[in-house]
Each structure stands twice: as structure tokens, then as C-alpha cells.
């Protein structure tokens, strides 16, 4: 069953961010802890990690 992944708040004060770069592509198999994307905020660029395992079906 597909799981929709939403951009997380990377800090308590984060209200918006920009997805700067995908680090995965459709068809990639990912596991918990794998890096999926880079997210830019007004203060920093942070990496977003997968929390579960699966296959990327859509971006």
C-alpha cells in the first residue's frame, strides 16, 4: 500500500521550506535512514531521511 510522504518541519520554528534537490528517483529502493532529499529553509539546508523502507513510486 502506498505511503504519501510530506515535507517534515525540521525545526520547531520552521513554517516553510523549499525542496532543493531530490536524492532518489522513481524505482529506487530505500530503507530507513536513507537520504531522500535536501530541504532549504531561511536558515540552512538540511537532508531529509526516510523513516521506513520501500520503493519510490512517484515524485
C-alpha distance matrix in Angstrom:
0.0 3.8 6.6 9.9 12.9 16.2 19.7 21.0 24.5 26.3 29.3 30.5 32.4 29.9 29.6 28.5 27.7 27.3 24.7 27.4 25.6 22.3 22.5 19.5 18.8 16.0 15.3 16.4 14.9 15.3 16.0 17.0 20.2 19.9 21.5 19.4 21.9 25.4 26.0 29.6 31.1 34.7 35.6 33.6 31.0 28.3 25.4 21.8 20.0 16.4 15.7 12.9 12.2 10.0 10.9 12.1 10.9 13.2 16.1
3.8 0.0 3.8 6.5 9.6 12.9 16.3 18.0 21.7 23.4 26.6 27.9 29.6 26.9 26.5 25.1 24.2 23.6 21.0 23.7 22.0 18.8 19.4 16.5 15.8 13.2 13.2 14.3 13.5 13.6 14.8 15.7 18.5 17.9 18.8 16.3 18.6 22.0 22.5 26.0 27.7 31.3 32.3 30.3 27.6 25.1 22.4 18.8 17.5 14.1 14.1 11.8 11.4 9.0 9.3 9.3 8.1 9.8 12.4
6.6 3.8 0.0 3.8 6.3 9.7 13.1 14.4 18.0 19.8 22.9 24.2 26.0 23.4 23.1 22.0 21.2 21.0 18.7 21.6 20.3 17.3 18.0 15.7 15.8 14.0 14.6 14.8 13.8 12.9 13.6 13.7 16.2 16.0 16.8 14.4 16.4 19.6 19.8 23.2 24.6 28.2 29.1 27.3 24.8 22.1 19.6 15.9 14.7 11.5 11.2 9.7 10.4 9.2 10.2 9.7 9.6 10.5 12.1
9.9 6.5 3.8 0.0 3.8 6.5 10.1 12.1 15.6 17.7 20.9 22.1 23.4 20.6 19.9 18.6 18.0 17.8 15.7 18.9 18.0 15.5 16.9 15.1 15.2 13.8 15.3 15.6 15.4 14.3 15.3 15.1 16.9 16.5 16.3 13.5 14.7 17.5 17.2 20.4 21.7 25.2 26.4 24.8 22.5 20.2 18.1 14.5 14.2 11.8 12.1 11.7 12.8 11.7 12.0 10.3 10.1 9.5 10.1
12.9 9.6 6.3 3.8 0.0 3.8 6.8 8.7 12.4 14.2 17.4 19.0 20.4 17.5 17.3 15.9 14.9 14.9 12.8 16.0 15.3 13.0 14.4 13.3 14.2 13.8 15.6 15.0 14.9 13.0 13.8 13.1 14.2 13.9 13.3 10.5 11.5 14.1 13.7 17.0 18.3 21.9 22.9 21.2 18.8 16.5 14.4 10.8 10.9 9.0 9.7 10.4 12.1 11.8 12.3 10.4 11.3 10.5 9.9
16.2 12.9 9.7 6.5 3.8 0.0 3.8 6.1 9.5 11.8 14.9 16.2 17.2 14.2 13.6 12.3 11.8 12.3 11.0 14.5 14.8 13.4 15.4 15.1 16.2 16.3 18.6 17.9 18.1 16.0 16.7 15.5 15.9 15.8 14.5 11.8 11.6 13.3 11.9 14.7 15.4 18.9 20.2 18.9 17.0 15.1 13.9 10.6 11.8 11.0 11.7 13.3 15.4 15.5 15.9 13.6 14.4 12.8 11.3
19.7 16.3 13.1 10.1 6.8 3.8 0.0 3.8 6.8 8.7 11.9 13.7 14.3 11.1 10.9 9.3 8.3 9.2 8.3 11.8 12.6 12.1 14.2 14.8 16.5 17.5 19.9 18.8 19.2 16.8 17.4 15.9 15.4 15.2 13.2 10.9 9.7 10.4 8.5 11.1 11.7 15.2 16.4 15.2 13.4 11.7 11.1 8.3 10.6 11.1 12.3 14.7 16.9 17.4 17.7 15.3 16.6 14.8 12.4
21.0 18.0 14.4 12.1 8.7 6.1 3.8 0.0 3.8 5.8 8.8 10.6 11.9 9.2 10.1 9.7 9.3 11.2 10.9 13.9 15.0 14.6 16.0 16.9 19.1 20.2 22.3 20.7 20.6 17.6 17.5 15.2 14.4 15.2 13.5 12.1 11.3 11.6 9.4 11.8 11.6 14.9 15.5 14.4 13.3 11.0 10.7 8.1 10.0 10.9 11.3 14.3 17.1 18.4 19.4 17.5 19.3 17.9 15.8
24.5 21.7 18.0 15.6 12.4 9.5 6.8 3.8 0.0 3.8 5.6 7.0 8.1 5.8 7.3 8.0 8.4 11.4 12.2 14.9 16.7 17.0 18.5 19.9 22.3 23.7 25.9 24.2 24.1 21.0 20.6 18.0 16.8 17.8 15.9 15.0 13.6 12.9 10.1 11.3 9.9 12.7 13.1 12.8 12.6 10.8 11.8 10.2 12.5 14.1 14.2 17.5 20.5 22.0 23.1 21.2 23.0 21.4 19.1
26.3 23.4 19.8 17.7 14.2 11.8 8.7 5.8 3.8 0.0 3.8 7.0 8.4 6.5 9.4 9.7 9.1 11.7 12.3 14.2 15.8 16.5 17.4 19.3 22.2 24.0 26.0 23.9 23.7 20.4 19.8 17.1 15.2 16.3 14.2 14.1 12.6 11.3 8.9 9.9 8.9 11.7 11.0 10.1 10.1 7.9 9.3 8.6 11.0 13.5 13.9 17.5 20.4 22.3 23.4 21.7 24.0 22.6 20.2
29.3 26.6 22.9 20.9 17.4 14.9 11.9 8.8 5.6 3.8 0.0 3.8 5.4 5.3 8.8 10.4 10.8 14.0 15.3 17.0 19.1 20.1 21.0 23.1 26.0 27.8 29.8 27.7 27.4 24.0 23.1 20.2 18.2 19.7 17.7 17.8 16.2 14.5 11.9 11.9 9.8 11.5 10.5 10.7 11.9 10.4 12.5 12.3 14.5 16.9 16.9 20.6 23.7 25.8 27.1 25.4 27.7 26.3 23.8
30.5 27.9 24.2 22.1 19.0 16.2 13.7 10.6 7.0 7.0 3.8 0.0 3.8 5.7 8.5 11.3 12.8 16.4 18.0 20.1 22.3 23.2 24.4 26.2 28.9 30.5 32.5 30.6 30.1 26.7 25.7 22.6 21.0 22.8 21.0 21.0 19.5 18.0 15.1 15.0 12.4 13.5 12.8 13.9 15.4 14.1 16.2 15.5 17.5 19.5 19.0 22.6 25.9 28.0 29.5 27.9 29.8 28.4 26.1
32.4 29.6 26.0 23.4 20.4 17.2 14.3 11.9 8.1 8.4 5.4 3.8 0.0 3.8 6.3 9.3 11.3 15.0 17.3 19.2 22.0 23.4 24.9 27.0 29.6 31.3 33.7 31.9 31.9 28.7 28.0 25.2 23.4 24.7 22.5 22.2 20.1 18.1 14.8 13.8 10.5 10.8 10.8 12.7 14.7 14.4 17.0 16.8 19.4 21.7 21.6 25.2 28.3 30.0 31.2 29.2 30.9 29.1 26.4
29.9 26.9 23.4 20.6 17.5 14.2 11.1 9.2 5.8 6.5 5.3 5.7 3.8 0.0 3.8 5.8 7.5 11.3 13.6 15.7 18.4 19.9 21.7 23.7 26.1 27.8 30.4 28.7 29.0 26.0 25.7 23.2 21.5 22.3 19.9 19.1 16.8 14.9 11.4 10.6 7.5 8.7 9.5 10.8 12.2 12.0 14.4 14.1 17.1 19.2 19.7 23.1 26.0 27.4 28.2 26.0 27.6 25.6 22.8
29.6 26.5 23.1 19.9 17.3 13.6 10.9 10.1 7.3 9.4 8.8 8.5 6.3 3.8 0.0 3.8 7.1 10.8 13.5 16.0 19.0 20.4 22.7 24.5 26.4 27.8 30.6 29.4 29.9 27.2 27.3 25.0 23.7 24.2 21.7 20.3 17.9 16.3 12.6 11.7 8.8 9.8 11.7 13.3 14.4 14.5 16.7 15.9 19.0 20.7 21.3 24.4 27.2 28.1 28.6 26.1 27.3 24.9 22.1
28.5 25.1 22.0 18.6 15.9 12.3 9.3 9.7 8.0 9.7 10.4 11.3 9.3 5.8 3.8 0.0 3.8 7.1 10.1 12.6 15.7 17.3 19.9 21.8 23.5 25.0 28.0 26.9 27.9 25.4 26.0 24.2 22.8 22.7 19.9 18.1 15.3 13.7 9.9 9.0 6.8 8.4 11.1 12.0 12.4 13.0 14.9 14.4 17.8 19.5 20.7 23.6 26.0 26.6 26.7 23.9 25.0 22.3 19.2
27.7 24.2 21.2 18.0 14.9 11.8 8.3 9.3 8.4 9.1 10.8 12.8 11.3 7.5 7.1 3.8 0.0 3.8 6.7 8.9 12.1 13.9 16.5 18.6 20.5 22.4 25.4 24.2 25.3 23.0 23.8 22.3 20.6 20.1 17.0 15.2 12.1 10.1 6.4 5.5 4.7 7.5 9.9 9.8 9.3 10.1 12.0 11.8 15.5 17.5 19.3 22.2 24.2 24.7 24.5 21.6 23.0 20.4 17.1
27.3 23.6 21.0 17.8 14.9 12.3 9.2 11.2 11.4 11.7 14.0 16.4 15.0 11.3 10.8 7.1 3.8 0.0 3.8 5.7 9.0 11.2 14.2 16.4 17.9 20.0 23.2 22.2 23.8 21.8 23.3 22.3 20.6 19.5 16.1 13.9 10.4 8.6 5.6 5.1 6.5 9.2 11.6 10.8 9.2 10.4 11.7 11.8 15.5 17.5 19.8 22.3 23.8 23.9 23.2 20.0 21.2 18.4 14.8
24.7 21.0 18.7 15.7 12.8 11.0 8.3 10.9 12.2 12.3 15.3 18.0 17.3 13.6 13.5 10.1 6.7 3.8 0.0 3.8 5.9 7.5 10.7 12.6 14.2 16.4 19.5 18.4 20.2 18.4 20.1 19.6 18.1 16.4 13.1 10.5 7.1 6.2 4.6 6.3 9.0 12.2 13.9 12.1 9.5 9.8 9.9 9.7 13.1 14.8 17.5 19.7 20.8 20.7 19.7 16.5 17.9 15.3 11.7
27.4 23.7 21.6 18.9 16.0 14.5 11.8 13.9 14.9 14.2 17.0 20.1 19.2 15.7 16.0 12.6 8.9 5.7 3.8 0.0 3.8 7.1 9.8 12.6 14.3 17.1 20.2 18.8 20.9 19.3 21.1 20.9 18.9 16.9 13.2 11.2 7.5 5.4 5.4 6.0 9.6 12.3 13.6 11.3 8.3 9.6 9.8 10.9 14.2 16.4 19.5 21.7 22.4 22.3 21.1 17.9 19.7 17.1 13.5
25.6 22.0 20.3 18.0 15.3 14.8 12.6 15.0 16.7 15.8 19.1 22.3 22.0 18.4 19.0 15.7 12.1 9.0 5.9 3.8 0.0 3.8 6.3 9.1 10.8 14.0 16.9 15.4 17.7 16.4 18.6 18.9 17.1 14.5 11.0 8.8 5.6 5.2 7.3 9.2 12.9 15.8 16.7 13.8 10.3 10.6 9.5 10.3 12.9 14.7 18.2 19.9 20.1 19.7 18.2 15.2 17.2 15.0 11.6
22.3 18.8 17.3 15.5 13.0 13.4 12.1 14.6 17.0 16.5 20.1 23.2 23.4 19.9 20.4 17.3 13.9 11.2 7.5 7.1 3.8 0.0 3.8 5.5 7.3 10.4 13.2 11.7 14.1 13.0 15.6 16.3 15.0 12.1 9.1 6.2 4.4 6.5 9.0 11.9 15.4 18.7 19.4 16.5 12.9 12.1 9.9 9.6 11.3 12.3 15.9 17.0 16.8 16.2 14.5 11.4 13.6 11.8 8.8
22.5 19.4 18.0 16.9 14.4 15.4 14.2 16.0 18.5 17.4 21.0 24.4 24.9 21.7 22.7 19.9 16.5 14.2 10.7 9.8 6.3 3.8 0.0 3.8 7.0 10.5 12.4 10.0 12.0 10.8 13.3 14.3 12.8 9.5 6.7 5.0 5.0 7.4 10.8 13.8 17.3 20.6 20.7 17.4 13.6 12.3 9.4 9.4 10.1 11.2 14.9 15.9 15.2 15.0 13.5 11.2 14.1 13.3 11.1
19.5 16.5 15.7 15.1 13.3 15.1 14.8 16.9 19.9 19.3 23.1 26.2 27.0 23.7 24.5 21.8 18.6 16.4 12.6 12.6 9.1 5.5 3.8 0.0 3.8 7.0 8.6 6.4 8.8 8.4 11.6 13.4 12.9 9.4 7.9 5.6 7.2 10.5 13.5 16.8 20.1 23.6 23.9 20.7 17.0 15.4 12.2 11.1 10.9 10.6 14.3 14.3 13.0 12.0 10.0 7.7 10.7 10.4 9.1
18.8 15.8 15.8 15.2 14.2 16.2 16.5 19.1 22.3 22.2 26.0 28.9 29.6 26.1 26.4 23.5 20.5 17.9 14.2 14.3 10.8 7.3 7.0 3.8 0.0 3.8 6.2 5.7 9.2 10.2 13.8 16.1 16.2 12.8 11.7 8.9 10.2 13.4 16.0 19.2 22.5 25.9 26.6 23.6 20.0 18.6 15.6 14.4 14.2 13.4 16.8 16.2 14.5 12.5 9.5 6.8 8.6 8.2 7.5
16.0 13.2 14.0 13.8 13.8 16.3 17.5 20.2 23.7 24.0 27.8 30.5 31.3 27.8 27.8 25.0 22.4 20.0 16.4 17.1 14.0 10.4 10.5 7.0 3.8 0.0 3.8 5.7 8.8 10.7 14.3 16.9 17.8 14.7 14.2 11.3 13.0 16.4 18.6 21.8 24.9 28.4 29.4 26.6 23.0 21.5 18.4 16.6 16.1 14.5 17.4 16.1 14.1 11.3 7.8 5.0 5.4 5.7 6.8
15.3 13.2 14.6 15.3 15.6 18.6 19.9 22.3 25.9 26.0 29.8 32.5 33.7 30.4 30.6 28.0 25.4 23.2 19.5 20.2 16.9 13.2 12.4 8.6 6.2 3.8 0.0 3.8 6.5 9.4 13.0 16.2 17.5 14.5 15.0 12.8 15.2 18.8 21.2 24.7 27.7 31.3 32.0 29.0 25.4 23.5 20.2 18.2 17.0 14.9 17.4 15.5 12.7 9.7 5.9 5.2 6.1 8.3 10.2
16.4 14.3 14.8 15.6 15.0 17.9 18.8 20.7 24.2 23.9 27.7 30.6 31.9 28.7 29.4 26.9 24.2 22.2 18.4 18.8 15.4 11.7 10.0 6.4 5.7 5.7 3.8 0.0 3.8 6.3 10.0 13.2 14.2 11.0 11.7 10.1 13.0 16.6 19.4 22.9 26.0 29.6 29.9 26.7 23.1 20.9 17.4 15.7 14.1 12.2 15.0 13.4 10.7 8.5 5.6 5.5 8.3 10.2 11.2
14.9 13.5 13.8 15.4 14.9 18.1 19.2 20.6 24.1 23.7 27.4 30.1 31.9 29.0 29.9 27.9 25.3 23.8 20.2 20.9 17.7 14.1 12.0 8.8 9.2 8.8 6.5 3.8 0.0 3.8 7.0 10.5 12.2 9.6 11.5 10.8 14.3 17.9 20.5 24.2 27.0 30.7 30.7 27.5 24.1 21.4 17.7 15.7 13.3 10.8 13.0 10.8 7.5 5.7 4.3 6.4 9.5 12.2 13.5
15.3 13.6 12.9 14.3 13.0 16.0 16.8 17.6 21.0 20.4 24.0 26.7 28.7 26.0 27.2 25.4 23.0 21.8 18.4 19.3 16.4 13.0 10.8 8.4 10.2 10.7 9.4 6.3 3.8 0.0 3.8 7.0 8.5 6.2 8.5 8.3 12.1 15.6 18.1 21.8 24.4 28.1 27.9 24.7 21.4 18.5 14.7 12.5 9.7 7.3 9.5 7.9 5.3 5.5 6.0 7.4 11.1 13.1 13.7
16.0 14.8 13.6 15.3 13.8 16.7 17.4 17.5 20.6 19.8 23.1 25.7 28.0 25.7 27.3 26.0 23.8 23.3 20.1 21.1 18.6 15.6 13.3 11.6 13.8 14.3 13.0 10.0 7.0 3.8 0.0 3.8 6.2 5.6 9.0 9.9 13.7 16.8 19.0 22.7 25.0 28.6 28.0 24.9 21.9 18.6 14.9 12.6 9.1 6.6 7.5 5.8 4.0 6.5 8.8 10.6 14.1 16.2 16.7
17.0 15.7 13.7 15.1 13.1 15.5 15.9 15.2 18.0 17.1 20.2 22.6 25.2 23.2 25.0 24.2 22.3 22.3 19.6 20.9 18.9 16.3 14.3 13.4 16.1 16.9 16.2 13.2 10.5 7.0 3.8 0.0 3.8 5.6 8.8 10.2 13.5 16.1 17.9 21.4 23.2 26.8 26.0 23.1 20.4 16.8 13.5 11.0 7.3 5.0 4.6 4.5 5.4 8.9 11.6 12.9 16.2 17.9 18.0
20.2 18.5 16.2 16.9 14.2 15.9 15.4 14.4 16.8 15.2 18.2 21.0 23.4 21.5 23.7 22.8 20.6 20.6 18.1 18.9 17.1 15.0 12.8 12.9 16.2 17.8 17.5 14.2 12.2 8.5 6.2 3.8 0.0 3.8 6.4 8.9 11.7 13.7 15.7 19.0 20.9 24.3 23.1 20.1 17.5 13.9 10.6 8.9 5.2 5.2 6.1 7.8 8.9 11.9 13.9 14.5 18.1 19.2 18.5
19.9 17.9 16.0 16.5 13.9 15.8 15.2 15.2 17.8 16.3 19.7 22.8 24.7 22.3 24.2 22.7 20.1 19.5 16.4 16.9 14.5 12.1 9.5 9.4 12.8 14.7 14.5 11.0 9.6 6.2 5.6 5.6 3.8 0.0 3.8 6.3 9.5 12.0 14.6 18.1 20.6 24.1 23.2 19.9 16.8 13.5 9.8 8.5 5.4 5.4 8.1 9.0 8.8 10.8 11.9 12.1 15.8 16.8 16.1
21.5 18.8 16.8 16.3 13.3 14.5 13.2 13.5 15.9 14.2 17.7 21.0 22.5 19.9 21.7 19.9 17.0 16.1 13.1 13.2 11.0 9.1 6.7 7.9 11.7 14.2 15.0 11.7 11.5 8.5 9.0 8.8 6.4 3.8 0.0 3.8 6.1 8.3 11.2 14.5 17.2 20.7 20.0 16.6 13.3 10.3 6.5 5.8 4.4 6.3 9.7 11.4 11.7 13.1 13.4 12.4 16.1 16.2 14.6
19.4 16.3 14.4 13.5 10.5 11.8 10.9 12.1 15.0 14.1 17.8 21.0 22.2 19.1 20.3 18.1 15.2 13.9 10.5 11.2 8.8 6.2 5.0 5.6 8.9 11.3 12.8 10.1 10.8 8.3 9.9 10.2 8.9 6.3 3.8 0.0 3.8 7.3 9.9 13.5 16.4 20.0 20.0 16.9 13.4 10.9 7.5 5.7 5.6 6.3 10.1 11.4 11.5 12.0 11.6 9.8 13.0 12.7 10.9
21.9 18.6 16.4 14.7 11.5 11.6 9.7 11.3 13.6 12.6 16.2 19.5 20.1 16.8 17.9 15.3 12.1 10.4 7.1 7.5 5.6 4.4 5.0 7.2 10.2 13.0 15.2 13.0 14.3 12.1 13.7 13.5 11.7 9.5 6.1 3.8 0.0 3.8 6.4 10.0 13.1 16.6 16.9 13.8 10.3 8.5 5.8 5.2 7.4 9.2 12.7 14.6 15.1 15.5 14.8 12.4 15.1 13.8 11.0
25.4 22.0 19.6 17.5 14.1 13.3 10.4 11.6 12.9 11.3 14.5 18.0 18.1 14.9 16.3 13.7 10.1 8.6 6.2 5.4 5.2 6.5 7.4 10.5 13.4 16.4 18.8 16.6 17.9 15.6 16.8 16.1 13.7 12.0 8.3 7.3 3.8 0.0 3.8 6.7 10.0 13.4 13.4 10.2 6.6 5.6 4.5 6.0 9.2 12.0 15.1 17.5 18.5 19.1 18.6 16.1 18.7 17.1 14.0
26.0 22.5 19.8 17.2 13.7 11.9 8.5 9.4 10.1 8.9 11.9 15.1 14.8 11.4 12.6 9.9 6.4 5.6 4.6 5.4 7.3 9.0 10.8 13.5 16.0 18.6 21.2 19.4 20.5 18.1 19.0 17.9 15.7 14.6 11.2 9.9 6.4 3.8 0.0 3.8 6.6 10.2 10.8 8.4 5.6 5.3 6.1 6.9 10.7 13.4 15.9 18.7 20.2 20.9 20.6 18.0 20.2 18.1 14.8
29.6 26.0 23.2 20.4 17.0 14.7 11.1 11.8 11.3 9.9 11.9 15.0 13.8 10.6 11.7 9.0 5.5 5.1 6.3 6.0 9.2 11.9 13.8 16.8 19.2 21.8 24.7 22.9 24.2 21.8 22.7 21.4 19.0 18.1 14.5 13.5 10.0 6.7 3.8 0.0 3.8 6.8 7.8 5.9 4.3 6.4 8.8 10.4 14.2 17.0 19.4 22.4 24.0 24.7 24.4 21.6 23.6 21.3 17.8
31.1 27.7 24.6 21.7 18.3 15.4 11.7 11.6 9.9 8.9 9.8 12.4 10.5 7.5 8.8 6.8 4.7 6.5 9.0 9.6 12.9 15.4 17.3 20.1 22.5 24.9 27.7 26.0 27.0 24.4 25.0 23.2 20.9 20.6 17.2 16.4 13.1 10.0 6.6 3.8 0.0 3.8 5.3 5.4 6.2 8.1 11.1 12.4 16.1 18.9 20.7 23.9 26.0 27.0 26.9 24.3 26.1 23.8 20.4
34.7 31.3 28.2 25.2 21.9 18.9 15.2 14.9 12.7 11.7 11.5 13.5 10.8 8.7 9.8 8.4 7.5 9.2 12.2 12.3 15.8 18.7 20.6 23.6 25.9 28.4 31.3 29.6 30.7 28.1 28.6 26.8 24.3 24.1 20.7 20.0 16.6 13.4 10.2 6.8 3.8 0.0 3.8 6.2 8.5 11.0 14.5 16.0 19.7 22.6 24.3 27.6 29.8 30.8 30.7 27.9 29.7 27.2 23.7
35.6 32.3 29.1 26.4 22.9 20.2 16.4 15.5 13.1 11.0 10.5 12.8 10.8 9.5 11.7 11.1 9.9 11.6 13.9 13.6 16.7 19.4 20.7 23.9 26.6 29.4 32.0 29.9 30.7 27.9 28.0 26.0 23.1 23.2 20.0 20.0 16.9 13.4 10.8 7.8 5.3 3.8 0.0 3.8 7.3 9.7 13.4 15.5 18.9 22.2 23.8 27.3 29.5 30.9 31.1 28.7 30.9 28.7 25.3
33.6 30.3 27.3 24.8 21.2 18.9 15.2 14.4 12.8 10.1 10.7 13.9 12.7 10.8 13.3 12.0 9.8 10.8 12.1 11.3 13.8 16.5 17.4 20.7 23.6 26.6 29.0 26.7 27.5 24.7 24.9 23.1 20.1 19.9 16.6 16.9 13.8 10.2 8.4 5.9 5.4 6.2 3.8 0.0 3.8 6.3 10.1 12.7 16.0 19.4 21.3 24.7 26.7 28.1 28.2 25.9 28.4 26.5 23.2
31.0 27.6 24.8 22.5 18.8 17.0 13.4 13.3 12.6 10.1 11.9 15.4 14.7 12.2 14.4 12.4 9.3 9.2 9.5 8.3 10.3 12.9 13.6 17.0 20.0 23.0 25.4 23.1 24.1 21.4 21.9 20.4 17.5 16.8 13.3 13.4 10.3 6.6 5.6 4.3 6.2 8.5 7.3 3.8 0.0 3.8 7.0 9.9 13.3 16.7 19.1 22.2 23.8 25.0 24.9 22.6 25.1 23.3 20.0
28.3 25.1 22.1 20.2 16.5 15.1 11.7 11.0 10.8 7.9 10.4 14.1 14.4 12.0 14.5 13.0 10.1 10.4 9.8 9.6 10.6 12.1 12.3 15.4 18.6 21.5 23.5 20.9 21.4 18.5 18.6 16.8 13.9 13.5 10.3 10.9 8.5 5.6 5.3 6.4 8.1 11.0 9.7 6.3 3.8 0.0 3.8 6.6 9.8 13.3 15.5 18.7 20.5 22.0 22.3 20.4 23.2 21.8 18.9
25.4 22.4 19.6 18.1 14.4 13.9 11.1 10.7 11.8 9.3 12.5 16.2 17.0 14.4 16.7 14.9 12.0 11.7 9.9 9.8 9.5 9.9 9.4 12.2 15.6 18.4 20.2 17.4 17.7 14.7 14.9 13.5 10.6 9.8 6.5 7.5 5.8 4.5 6.1 8.8 11.1 14.5 13.4 10.1 7.0 3.8 0.0 3.8 6.5 10.0 12.6 15.6 17.0 18.5 18.8 17.1 20.2 19.2 16.6
21.8 18.8 15.9 14.5 10.8 10.6 8.3 8.1 10.2 8.6 12.3 15.5 16.8 14.1 15.9 14.4 11.8 11.8 9.7 10.9 10.3 9.6 9.4 11.1 14.4 16.6 18.2 15.7 15.7 12.5 12.6 11.0 8.9 8.5 5.8 5.7 5.2 6.0 6.9 10.4 12.4 16.0 15.5 12.7 9.9 6.6 3.8 0.0 3.8 6.9 9.4 12.3 14.1 15.5 16.1 14.5 17.5 16.7 14.4
20.0 17.5 14.7 14.2 10.9 11.8 10.6 10.0 12.5 11.0 14.5 17.5 19.4 17.1 19.0 17.8 15.5 15.5 13.1 14.2 12.9 11.3 10.1 10.9 14.2 16.1 17.0 14.1 13.3 9.7 9.1 7.3 5.2 5.4 4.4 5.6 7.4 9.2 10.7 14.2 16.1 19.7 18.9 16.0 13.3 9.8 6.5 3.8 0.0 3.8 6.4 9.1 10.8 12.8 14.1 13.3 16.6 16.7 15.2
16.4 14.1 11.5 11.8 9.0 11.0 11.1 10.9 14.1 13.5 16.9 19.5 21.7 19.2 20.7 19.5 17.5 17.5 14.8 16.4 14.7 12.3 11.2 10.6 13.4 14.5 14.9 12.2 10.8 7.3 6.6 5.0 5.2 5.4 6.3 6.3 9.2 12.0 13.4 17.0 18.9 22.6 22.2 19.4 16.7 13.3 10.0 6.9 3.8 0.0 3.8 5.6 7.3 9.3 11.0 10.7 14.0 14.7 14.0
15.7 14.1 11.2 12.1 9.7 11.7 12.3 11.3 14.2 13.9 16.9 19.0 21.6 19.7 21.3 20.7 19.3 19.8 17.5 19.5 18.2 15.9 14.9 14.3 16.8 17.4 17.4 15.0 13.0 9.5 7.5 4.6 6.1 8.1 9.7 10.1 12.7 15.1 15.9 19.4 20.7 24.3 23.8 21.3 19.1 15.5 12.6 9.4 6.4 3.8 0.0 3.8 7.1 10.0 12.7 13.1 16.0 16.9 16.7
12.9 11.8 9.7 11.7 10.4 13.3 14.7 14.3 17.5 17.5 20.6 22.6 25.2 23.1 24.4 23.6 22.2 22.3 19.7 21.7 19.9 17.0 15.9 14.3 16.2 16.1 15.5 13.4 10.8 7.9 5.8 4.5 7.8 9.0 11.4 11.4 14.6 17.5 18.7 22.4 23.9 27.6 27.3 24.7 22.2 18.7 15.6 12.3 9.1 5.6 3.8 0.0 3.8 6.8 10.1 11.4 14.1 15.9 16.5
12.2 11.4 10.4 12.8 12.1 15.4 16.9 17.1 20.5 20.4 23.7 25.9 28.3 26.0 27.2 26.0 24.2 23.8 20.8 22.4 20.1 16.8 15.2 13.0 14.5 14.1 12.7 10.7 7.5 5.3 4.0 5.4 8.9 8.8 11.7 11.5 15.1 18.5 20.2 24.0 26.0 29.8 29.5 26.7 23.8 20.5 17.0 14.1 10.8 7.3 7.1 3.8 0.0 3.8 7.2 9.5 12.3 14.8 15.9
10.0 9.0 9.2 11.7 11.8 15.5 17.4 18.4 22.0 22.3 25.8 28.0 30.0 27.4 28.1 26.6 24.7 23.9 20.7 22.3 19.7 16.2 15.0 12.0 12.5 11.3 9.7 8.5 5.7 5.5 6.5 8.9 11.9 10.8 13.1 12.0 15.5 19.1 20.9 24.7 27.0 30.8 30.9 28.1 25.0 22.0 18.5 15.5 12.8 9.3 10.0 6.8 3.8 0.0 3.8 6.7 9.0 11.9 13.8
10.9 9.3 10.2 12.0 12.3 15.9 17.7 19.4 23.1 23.4 27.1 29.5 31.2 28.2 28.6 26.7 24.5 23.2 19.7 21.1 18.2 14.5 13.5 10.0 9.5 7.8 5.9 5.6 4.3 6.0 8.8 11.6 13.9 11.9 13.4 11.6 14.8 18.6 20.6 24.4 26.9 30.7 31.1 28.2 24.9 22.3 18.8 16.1 14.1 11.0 12.7 10.1 7.2 3.8 0.0 3.8 6.0 9.2 11.4
12.1 9.3 9.7 10.3 10.4 13.6 15.3 17.5 21.2 21.7 25.4 27.9 29.2 26.0 26.1 23.9 21.6 20.0 16.5 17.9 15.2 11.4 11.2 7.7 6.8 5.0 5.2 5.5 6.4 7.4 10.6 12.9 14.5 12.1 12.4 9.8 12.4 16.1 18.0 21.6 24.3 27.9 28.7 25.9 22.6 20.4 17.1 14.5 13.3 10.7 13.1 11.4 9.5 6.7 3.8 0.0 3.8 5.9 7.6
10.9 8.1 9.6 10.1 11.3 14.4 16.6 19.3 23.0 24.0 27.7 29.8 30.9 27.6 27.3 25.0 23.0 21.2 17.9 19.7 17.2 13.6 14.1 10.7 8.6 5.4 6.1 8.3 9.5 11.1 14.1 16.2 18.1 15.8 16.1 13.0 15.1 18.7 20.2 23.6 26.1 29.7 30.9 28.4 25.1 23.2 20.2 17.5 16.6 14.0 16.0 14.1 12.3 9.0 6.0 3.8 0.0 3.8 7.1
13.2 9.8 10.5 9.5 10.5 12.8 14.8 17.9 21.4 22.6 26.3 28.4 29.1 25.6 24.9 22.3 20.4 18.4 15.3 17.1 15.0 11.8 13.3 10.4 8.2 5.7 8.3 10.2 12.2 13.1 16.2 17.9 19.2 16.8 16.2 12.7 13.8 17.1 18.1 21.3 23.8 27.2 28.7 26.5 23.3 21.8 19.2 16.7 16.7 14.7 16.9 15.9 14.8 11.9 9.2 5.9 3.8 0.0 3.8
16.1 12.4 12.1 10.1 9.9 11.3 12.4 15.8 19.1 20.2 23.8 26.1 26.4 22.8 22.1 19.2 17.1 14.8 11.7 13.5 11.6 8.8 11.1 9.1 7.5 6.8 10.2 11.2 13.5 13.7 16.7 18.0 18.5 16.1 14.6 10.9 11.0 14.0 14.8 17.8 20.4 23.7 25.3 23.2 20.0 18.9 16.6 14.4 15.2 14.0 16.7 16.5 15.9 13.8 11.4 7.6 7.1 3.8 0.0
